[in-house]
């Protein structure tokens, strides 16, 4: 189970890291081509979301690799799950069911990591 948790942690870290980096570094106009929802928010809000995703991705891996404060792993997973709930709300409001489905998958994976690392397979 520990190996499965690590696989999911790495997959989530890659997904959120890439998405976060994109949102934190690209101009809003360029992002709007791929992510139409950014038009509803200020550029600073989109950058903030990107930074939150980047920090969450780092929080899924770095504490375990360094051995420093591994309790941050399930906290990061919980934060990313909450982020996906909020993202799903945006997609529901915009009537984008495919976005909700994608958020739901990431939510389930993040909750799985949080459960495993807070519970029976924590450090």
Secondary structure as UniProt FT lines:
FT   HELIX           2..25
FT   HELIX           28..34
FT   HELIX           36..40
FT   HELIX           43..66
FT   TURN            70..71
FT   HELIX           72..93
FT   TURN            94..95
FT   HELIX           97..118
FT   TURN            119..121
//
